[in-house]
């Protein structure tokens, strides 16, 4: 099996052949974001799959936020397009954790690290994010850490 970037490229070619304009545009945008991340910093490099997932997660989050903003502004058509793009990106991301699964992982990370108070929020968040490993948005994890340290 190839890398996630290879899969994105293969799916882009298939979408182009099938004349699927939405998927084509979305995957082009995603690959452009990956290429931008690859050349960021002092030296160009190939991203690992977990780094590509991080880029795609950010792009999917942008789509969700844009869809919400468009919906709030009464632009239903633009909101629907952003939502559809987000759904396409979600195909390449790991399944998101439920609130109960997040609570369980955060509890384990806090117990393992011995974190007990709000003063330890930074190190506790780092441990919780490592336990969750990109399978949930940072805001959801932070809310659970705050609740458990509370």
C-alpha positions as CSV (number, residue, x, y, z in Angstrom):
1,X,0.0,0.0,0.0
2,X,1.3,3.5,-0.9
3,X,1.3,6.6,1.2
4,X,-1.7,8.7,1.9
5,X,-0.4,11.3,-0.5
6,X,-0.2,8.6,-3.2
7,X,-3.8,7.7,-2.5
8,X,-4.9,11.4,-2.7
9,X,-3.1,11.6,-6.1
10,X,-4.7,8.4,-7.4
11,X,-8.2,9.5,-6.2
12,X,-7.6,12.9,-7.9
13,X,-6.8,11.2,-11.2
14,X,-9.9,9.0,-10.9
15,X,-12.1,12.1,-10.1
16,X,-10.7,13.9,-13.1
17,X,-11.4,11.0,-15.4
18,X,-14.9,10.7,-13.9
19,X,-15.4,14.5,-14.4
20,X,-16.3,14.9,-10.7
21,X,-15.6,18.6,-10.3
22,X,-16.2,18.9,-6.6
23,X,-13.9,16.0,-5.7
24,X,-11.3,17.2,-8.2
25,X,-11.3,20.7,-6.8
26,X,-11.2,19.4,-3.2
27,X,-8.4,17.0,-3.7
28,X,-6.4,19.6,-5.6
29,X,-6.8,22.0,-2.7
30,X,-5.8,19.2,-0.2
31,X,-2.7,18.3,-2.3
32,X,-1.7,22.0,-2.6
33,X,-1.9,22.3,1.2
34,X,0.2,19.2,1.6
35,X,2.8,20.5,-0.9
36,X,2.9,23.9,1.0
37,X,3.6,22.0,4.2
38,X,6.3,20.0,2.6
39,X,8.2,23.1,1.5
40,X,7.6,25.1,4.8
41,X,10.6,25.5,7.0
42,X,14.2,25.5,6.1
43,X,14.3,22.5,3.9
44,X,11.8,20.8,1.6
45,X,10.9,17.2,2.6
46,X,8.3,14.5,2.1
47,X,5.6,14.4,4.8
48,X,4.9,11.2,6.7
49,X,1.3,9.9,6.6
50,X,0.6,11.3,10.2
51,X,1.7,14.7,9.0
52,X,-0.5,14.5,5.9
53,X,-3.4,13.6,8.2
54,X,-2.6,16.7,10.3
55,X,-2.8,18.9,7.2
56,X,-6.0,17.3,6.1
57,X,-7.5,17.7,9.6
58,X,-6.7,21.4,9.4
59,X,-8.3,21.7,6.0
60,X,-11.4,19.8,7.1
61,X,-11.7,22.1,10.1
62,X,-11.5,25.2,7.8
63,X,-14.3,23.7,5.8
64,X,-16.5,23.2,8.8
65,X,-15.9,26.7,10.1
66,X,-16.6,28.2,6.7
67,X,-19.8,26.2,6.3
68,X,-21.0,27.5,9.7
69,X,-20.0,31.1,8.8
70,X,-21.8,30.9,5.4
71,X,-24.9,29.3,7.0
72,X,-25.0,32.1,9.7
73,X,-24.8,34.7,6.9
74,X,-27.7,33.1,5.0
75,X,-25.6,31.7,2.2
76,X,-26.9,28.1,2.1
77,X,-25.4,27.2,-1.2
78,X,-21.9,28.2,-0.2
79,X,-22.4,26.4,3.1
80,X,-23.5,23.2,1.3
81,X,-20.4,23.3,-0.9
82,X,-18.1,23.7,2.1
83,X,-19.8,20.9,3.9
84,X,-19.5,18.6,0.8
85,X,-15.8,19.4,0.6
86,X,-15.4,18.6,4.3
87,X,-17.1,15.3,3.8
88,X,-14.7,14.4,0.9
89,X,-11.7,15.2,3.2
90,X,-13.2,13.1,6.0
91,X,-12.8,10.0,3.8
92,X,-9.0,10.3,4.3
93,X,-9.1,11.0,8.1
94,X,-9.3,8.5,10.9
95,X,-12.6,7.9,12.5
96,X,-13.3,10.6,15.1
97,X,-13.6,9.6,18.8
98,X,-16.9,9.8,20.6
99,X,-17.1,12.0,23.8
100,X,-17.0,8.9,26.0
101,X,-13.9,7.6,24.2
102,X,-12.2,11.0,24.6
103,X,-13.1,11.1,28.4
104,X,-11.7,7.6,28.8
105,X,-8.4,8.4,27.0
106,X,-8.0,11.8,28.8
107,X,-8.6,10.1,32.2
108,X,-5.9,7.6,31.5
109,X,-3.5,10.2,30.3
110,X,-4.1,12.4,33.4
111,X,-3.7,9.4,35.7
112,X,-0.5,8.2,34.0
113,X,1.0,11.7,34.2
114,X,-0.2,12.4,37.8
115,X,-1.9,15.6,36.7
116,X,-4.4,16.9,39.3
117,X,-5.0,20.6,39.1
118,X,-5.7,23.4,36.6
119,X,-2.2,24.7,37.0
120,X,-1.0,21.6,35.1
121,X,-3.2,22.3,32.1
122,X,-0.3,22.7,29.6
123,X,1.5,19.4,30.3
124,X,-1.9,17.6,30.8
125,X,-3.0,18.8,27.3
126,X,0.2,17.5,25.8
127,X,-0.3,14.1,27.3
128,X,-4.0,14.0,26.4
129,X,-3.3,15.0,22.8
130,X,-0.7,12.3,22.5
131,X,-3.2,9.8,23.8
132,X,-5.9,11.0,21.4
133,X,-3.4,11.0,18.5
134,X,-5.3,13.2,16.0
135,X,-8.6,11.3,16.3
136,X,-10.4,14.3,17.9
137,X,-10.3,18.1,17.5
138,X,-8.2,19.9,20.0
139,X,-11.1,22.0,21.3
140,X,-13.0,18.8,22.3
141,X,-9.9,17.4,24.0
142,X,-9.2,20.7,25.8
143,X,-12.8,20.9,27.1
144,X,-12.5,17.4,28.5
145,X,-9.1,18.0,30.1
146,X,-10.5,21.2,31.7
147,X,-13.6,19.3,33.0
148,X,-11.5,16.5,34.5
149,X,-8.9,18.8,36.1
150,X,-11.7,21.1,37.3
